[in-house]
Amino acid sequence: MPFGAEPLADGGVRFRLWAPGVATVGLQLDGAADLPMTAAADGWFELTVAEAQPGSRYLFRLPDGLLVPDPASRFNPDDVHGASEVVAPAAFDWPDEEWRGRPWEEAAIYELHIGSFTTAGDFNGAIERLDYLVELGVTALEIMPVSDFPGARNWGYDGVLPFAPDAAYGRPEDFKRLIAAAHERGLMVLLDVVYNHFGPEGNYLHAYAPTFFNPAHETPWGAAINFDGEGSRTVRDFFVHNVLYWLEEFHLDGLRLDAIHAICDDSTPDIIEELAAAFKSVPGRARHVHMVLENEHNQARYLGRDDFGRLLHGTAQWNDDIHHCFHVLATGETDGYYTDYASDPARRLGRCLTEGFAYQGEASTFAHGKLRGEASAHLPPAAFINFLQNHDQIGNRAFGERLSHLASPLAMEALTAVLLLAPQPPLLFMGEEFASAQPFLFFCDFGPELARLVTEGRRREFSRFARFADPAVRESIPDPNALATFETCVLDWSATAREPQRTTLELHRKLLALRWQWIAPRLAGMGNGTPQLKLLSPRTLAINWRLGDGSLLMLLANLGDDPVESTPPDGELLFATSNIDAGALAAGQLPAWSVAWHLQVGGIQ
């Protein structure tokens, strides 16, 4: 890696910093007097120190006296303003040499936040829940960002040191132990990474590398990261190496690139295409490595496959469209971005289940008529990750309500059955599987002045909603910086032994077991084909998918409050919600909020 501190095979450490905005840089090692670094070409400064070793602490001193950590620090034990620590990247003894990952069609994803997943709130605490996750039936963990952020708690999207696991969660080797323990149990591990901005506290790049940013592009966080202007080659390399770092040094099975719609890049190939090439270049490519995207623009081009089904760029995308359809059906909420799904939500849901995106170039009312999305019907179901909940859709609500806090148990059972048995890879958010009573609120731990601005801004952004028009009501929105706000979100695992949480947990286990037994083995090689979609009523769907082995998977879903008549499908009944009577189903009767899945096994037709 050309960035940061590199222990050398014959002893000593080579330090490198890209600082094109300053004339000199000093290295402060273990608190001793500064050592002048040598200026090299193109804004680089270098120094090899024979006495340095893994565990040494270091900072870079700028000409004005400011001491800054290494932007490519592998570990900052004293938070983002403190000294970086030299880490030997190959020192960890990996026990997973035989691990080759899992093919994507086996993915059933569990999103979690390390800090609030357990009372321990660290990597070691997460290890203690892995056996539970295996028993639940998920096959992949997706961990919210762990890159070093300011303070003791944060969602992770305010990280400023992209290579350094946050010390609040443990040391780098603790994260590696978590990944190795997951692999030992057959679980993939994916990590969220943020390449669209740096957090508002602890980013010192402006002080010595102003060309790391391009003021020609404005983002919600200020000038965009410079992926296409002068000096952008080094900036692009920084993030390419970040991809390789996580995949190689930490043996991760994939990364989820946060909000790529907020990345500004007019060059060709763009940075997403270049990062995709980095995924394909990972040594030991015999193992499965997956690039997952979040992209509000629904750009299907990043999800393309060639004529042989091989990836061109990304593996899959979080499908916000299907979440919004589910949410409108379950809650009746139609404000904010849900306004685009208020009309015909079941039809839009059917389009998501059969074609990928609900918006494939249509005008968005929420975006004032702007066209949104690209045609996606040619893509396989594997390209779209379905979910009822995730950290954003819960945590962006003022009070962090989960869907189970807003919808009836009957609706939750029906939607969960659709989610977990559909051909698309499903995603659960931690605690969803037992209808956790804990909310997931927005929380952070900034310095006093920034904390005040964040709290005021959070409350102000909800003022446009009718229920928060009263300033007194807005004041009741939890303070993101208060410790109590974070503590409210920590999962209560004892609840899994009580009702109704226990029954909800058993439903998820049953559905995931059915997925693993009957559906996942049949998904390999599945293209989009021509799924058949019928609307039996404004809120009732009938869908048939031809799976990879030629079997026919059939869904009947009444997601409304009135019973409907249907034609019973051929094939064996795989699952029916608890409110369905087998005899009535055979007679073509679907009660309100009911779902039935059938499977017809046969040769390829």
N, C-alpha and C positions, 0 to 999 in steps of 0.2 A: 504494500500500500504506500503510495507516495506521500501521504499526509501523516502528520503526527509523529509519535515516538515509536521507533522500531528497535527492539533489542537485537543485537548482532550475534551471529553464530560464534565469533571468536571473542565475545565480551564487549561490554560497552553498549551505548545506545545512540542511535542517530536521531536527531530532532530536526523536523522540517516544518516551516510555517510559510504559507502564501500570504504575503503582506505587501501588495503593490502600492499601498497608499502611504507608506512610511519609508524613510531613508535608512533607518537602523532598527535592529531588534536585539535585545539582550535576553539571555536565558538565565532565570533564577532557579537553581537546582537545590532542593532540600534546604531552602532558606539561606543559602550562602550568597556571597557576592555575585553580581551578575557576570555572566560570561558572554562576550560579544559573539553574535552569530555572523556567519559569512554570507554576504549578499551574492546570490546566484542570478541566473537569467530569469526574465519574465516575472519578477516580483517575489521570487523564492528566497528564503533564508534557511541556512543549514548549519548544523554543528553536530559533531560526533564527540561524545564525552566518555572516556574509558572508564571513569569511576561510576557512572550511572548504571543502574540495574533495575530489574523489576521491583516495584515497591517504592522507587524514588519518586518524590513529589516535585513538580516543576510548574513554573509560570513563565510567560513571555512578557518582557518589559518594553513598552513603546517609548518613543522619544520624549513624550510629555510626562513620563513617569508612571503611567497607568500600567498595572499588572493585569494580564488577562490569561484565562485558561486556554488550553489547546482546543480549537474548534473540532478537532478529530480525536479528542480525549477518549480513551477506552474506559475510563473510570474517574469520577470526581467525588471522592469520599466526603468532602465538606461542602457539597452542593455547587451550584453553577458559578458562583463567584470565587470559589476556592481553587486550590492548586489541583492540577491533574496528576494522576498516578500512572507510572509506567507499568504496563501489563504485558506479560509474555503470552502472545496469542496461542502458542502451541503447548502451553504447560498443562492444560486440562487433559486428563486421561479419559478419553471417550470410550464408553463401553458399548456403543451402538454401531460397530463397524459393519454389521450385517444388515443394518436398516437401509431399506431402499425406498421408504415412503409408501404412499398408497396412491393408486390411480384416482383421478378426480371423481369418477362416477361413484366412488365409495364415500364421498364426503357427506357428513352430517355434522354441522359446525356448532360449536358452543362458544359464544363470545363472553369474555370475562375481563374484569378490571382487577389487577393484582391487589391493589390496596383495599378494596371493599369486598373481595370474593370471600375472604376468611377474616376472622378476628385477628390473626397474626399479621395479615396485610402485607405479606412478602412472598418471595419465590418459594421458600420452604413451606409456608402454609399452603400454597397451591398444590404442592406435591402430595400433601395429606388427603386431598380430595380427588386424586386421579382415579383411584379404584371406584369411587362413586360414579365418576363420569363414564368409566368403562361399563359399569352395570347399567347406567342410564341408556347407553347405546349410541352415544355420539362417537365420531371417529376423528374429529379434528378440534383442537383448541384454537380460537382466535383471540389473541391477547391484545388489549388496547395498548397504545404506545407506552414504552418503558424508557424512552430516551430522556436524559436528565432534564428535569423541569425545576423551576424555582420553588422553594419551600418543601413542605413535608407531604403534600397531597395535591393531586391534580388529575384531571382526566387523562392527561398525557399529550394532548394536542397543543400544549404550550411549551413543548420541548425546545431546548436551544443547543444541546450537545448531542447530535444525532447518533453518535457511535457509543455513547456511555449509558449503560443501564443505570437508572436512578438508584442512588444509595439507599433511599427509603425502602427499597424492595430487596436489597442485598447486594452482594458483590457479583461481578460478571460470572464467576464460577458457580454461584448459586443459581443464576439463570440457566447456565449450561446443565446443571444437575436436574433442574426441572424439565428441560427439553429431553435429556437422556432418559429420565424416569418415564416421561410420556411415551417415548419411542419403545421403551421396554414393554409397555402395555399396549402397543399397537396404535397409539394416538399420534396423528400429525400435529404439528404446532405451527401456526401462522402468526405473524406479528404485524400489527398496524404500524406504518411509517408515514411521516408527514414531510412531503417535499414541496408543499405550496407556500410555506411561510415558516418563520421562526417565532417563538413566543415573545411577549412584550417585555420580559425581564430576563437579563442575563445573556443577551446576544451582543457580543462585542465586535462583530465583524465590521460594522460601520466605521469603527475607529481605525482600522488598519487595512481593510480590503473593501472600500466603498463600491468597487466594481463587482462585488458579489451580488449587487442589486442593480436593477435596470429601471430608472425612473420613467422610461418611456411607457411602461406598463404599470397601471395603478391597480392595487388589490384592496380588499377590506383591511389589510394590515399595513398598508403603505406601498412603497415601491416593490415591485415583484422581484423574486429571485431571478438573477440574470442567466437565463438559458439561451438567449439568442443575440445578445449584444457583444460589444467589445470585451474581451477577457472571459467570455462564457465557456470556452473550452475547459478551463480549470474548474469552473463551477460545475459543469456537467460531470467532469471526472469525479468530483467530490461525491456526488450522489450515485454515480455508477459504482464507485468503490463502497459506498454504504450498502448497496444491494448485495454486492459480493461478500462484504464483511459479515452481514447477518446470515447469509446462506452458507458460507464456508466456515467461518470461525465458530458459529453457534449452531450449525447443522439444522437450521430451520427448514421447514418444508414449504415455506412460501411467505409472501408478504402481501399485505393489503395496502395499496397506495391510496391515501386519504385524499378525497376531493380533488381529483385531477382536473376537474373543470375550472379550478381556481389557479392552475398553473398557466402562465403566459409564455408562449413559445411560438414564434412565427418561422422557425427554421425547419429545414428538411434534411434528414429525418428529425422529427421532434423528439423531445426528451423521453416521452413515453415509449416511443419506438426504440430508442437507444437503450432504455432500461430493459425492455423486453429482450433485446439481443443479449444483454448481460445475464439474464436468467438462463438463456439457452447455452451460455458459455461456461456455466458452473462446472468445474472439474468433477468427475465422478457422475456424469450426467445419466448414468444408469438409474439413479434415484429420481423419483418424481418430485418436481419443484413447480410451484404454482404461483402465478401472478394474478392477484385479485384487485379489482378496481372499484373505486367509488366515483361516479361520474354523473352529475345532475343533468348533463347535456345529452345523455342517452346516445353516445357516439358508438354505434354498432361496429364501426370500422376497426376499433381496437380489439374486438372479440372474434374476428374472422378466423376461419379455418381454411386450409387448402383442400384440394380435391380428394385428398386421402384422410381428411379429418384432423390433420396436424395443425397445431396452433400457429397463427401468424404473429400474434402479440400476446394479449392477455388471456388468462384461463377463463375468468368469469367476472361478473360485475354484481355488486349489490343492487337488487332491483327495487328501488324506492317506489316505483309505480305500483307494484303488487302490494306493498305495505299500505299505501294510501287507499287502495281499493278495499283491502281487508278492514282498515280502520273505519272508513266511512260506513261500510256495511254493518260493522259491529256496534258503532257508537252513534251514528247519525250526525257526527260533527262535519260541518262543511265550510268552516272558516279557514283563513290562511290558505296554504297551498292545497288544502283538501277541496277547495272550490272547483279545482279541475277534475275532480272525481265525483262530484255531487250528482251528476246526471248519469244514469245507466251504470252504476258501480259494478253490478254483476257482469254486465257485458264487457266492461273494461277488465274485470278480473279474468274473465274467460280469455280475453286477448292476451293478457300476461301469461296465462298458463299454456297457451298454444303458440304464441308468437314472440314472447319475450317482453318487449316494452308495450305499455298502453299508448304512449305517445311516440309515434314514429314519423314525426314531421308535421303533426297537427298544431294548430294555434293553441297556446296556453292562455286561458283567461287570467290566471294569477300573474303571468308575466306580460300582461297588457297586450295580448295578441301575438306575441313573439312565437315563431315556429320552434318546436322543440322535438329533438330526436331524429333518428335515422331508421330506415327499414331494418327490421330485425327478424322477420319471419323465416329467413333462411338459416338462422343459427340454431344449434341444438339446444335442448333444455339445459344441458350442463353449463351453458354460458351464463345462466341467470341464477343468482342466489336469492331464494325466497325467505321471507321472515314476517312474523307478526309484530315483532318488537326488536329494537336494538338500542344501543346507548343513546344515539341521537334522538330517536323518536320518543323515548321516555324522558331523557334528561333535558330536552329542549322545551318541555312543558314547564310552566311556572312552578308546579308542585311535584314534578317528577312522577306523575301517576303512570303505573303500568297499565297495559290494556285490560288485564284482569280486574283492575280497580274501576274500570269504566264500562265494561261489557258484562252481560249476564253469563253465568256458568254454562248455560245451554249454547250460547253463541261461541264461547271460548272452546267448548268441546268440538263443535262443528268445524271451526276455522283451524284448530290444531290438527284435526284429521285431514283436512285439505293440505295443510302445510307439509306434514311429515310423510305423506304417502305419494305426493306428486313427484314426477320424474326429476324436477329441478332439485339441486342440493339445498336442503333446508338449513336455516340458522336459528338457534335459540339464544336469547340473552340470559345471562346467569340469573337463576332464581325463577325464570319463566316456567320451568318444568314443574315447579311445585306452587305456582301462583303466590310467590313471595309477597308478604305484606309490606316489605321495605320498598320505598320509592327509590328512584335513582335520580338524584338531584345534581345540578351543576355545582361543582365544588372546586376550590383552588386555595392557594396559600401565598398570596403576593405580599410585597412590602406595603406599608400603611397607605401611602398616597395612591398607588395603583389599585390596592384593594378597595379603597373608597370609590374610585372611578368605575371599577368593575361592578361593584354592588349597585351603584346608581344607574349605570348603563343597563344592567340586567333588568332592573325594575322599570326603567324607562321604555325598554323595547316592548313591554307588554301593554303599554298605555293605549295602544291602538285597538286593543280588544275590549269589547263592551264590558265584560265582567271585571276589568281592571281600570275602568274609567275613574273610579274613586281612588284618590291618592292613599287613603287609609288602607284600602284593599291591596294596593301595590306594595305598601310597607310590610304586608304580611308575607310577601314572597321571601323564602329563606335566603339569608345572606350567604353567598357562595364561599366567603372566606371564613365563616364561623366553623369552628371545629365540630360543633353539634350538627351542622348540615351534613358533613362527611359521615359522622358516626351514625346518623339516621339511615344511611345507605348500606351499611355493612350487613351482609346476609345473616339471618338467624337460621342456622342449620337445624336447630332443634324442632323447628316447625314442620319438618318433613315427617315427623312421627305423629302429627296431629291432623285432624280433619278441618277443612276440606283439602289441605295441602297434600296429605298422603294419597288421596284418591286421584288428584291431579297428577302427581308424580307417577302413579301406576299407569295412568292413561298414556303418558309420554313414553314410559318404558315399553308398554305393549305396542304402541305404534312404531317405535324405532326398531323393536324386535321384528315386527312384520316387514318393515322396510328392508332390514338386513337379510331376512330369510327369502322374501319373495320378489322384491323389486330391484335392489342394488345389483344382484348377480345378473340381471337382465338388461342393465343400462349400457354396458360396453358396446360401442359401435352405433349407438342410437343417434341418428340424425334428426332433423326436425320432421321430415316426412310430411304428411298431410293430416295433422290431428283434426278430428271431427268435433266441432263445437255446435251445440244447439242450446238455445234459450227456451226452456219449457215454460217459464214465466219471467217477469221482469227481474226476479231474484233467484231463479233456479237454473242451474247449469247441468248439462250432460256432455261429457267430454270423453273421447276415445283416443288413446295414444298407442301407436305401434312401437313396442320396445325393441331393443337391439337384437334380441333373439327371435323376433317375430311374434312374440306374445302380445296380447291386446289388454291394456290396462284401461279400466272404465270407471269414471267418476259420475255419481249422481249427487248433487249438492243443492239442497233447498236452504238458502241463506236469508229467508224472510220469515215473517210472523204468521203466514197462512199456509195450511197444507196444500199440496198439489198432487195431481195425478201424473204418473209417468209410465213408460213401458219398461218393465224389468229387463235388464241386459242379460245376455247369455254369459256363461262363465261362472266360476265359483265365487261366492261371497268372501271377500278378503277381510272386510271390516265394516261394521255399521255402528253409528253412534248409539248411545244407550237408550235413546227415545224411539228407536225403530223396532217395531214388531216384525219378526221374520215373515210371518204369514201376510201381514199387511203389505210389506215390501214386495213379496211375490205377486201380490194383487195390484201392484203399481201405485201404492199410496206412500207418499213422502210427507211426514209431519213437518211442522215448522222447525227450522234450524236443525236439519238432519242431513247426514252425509253417509253414503254407502259407496264402497269401493269393490269392484269385481275384477277378477283376472281370468282371462281365457288363454291358456297355455297352448302353443302350437308352433309349427314350423314357420319359417319365413315365407310370407306370401307376397 
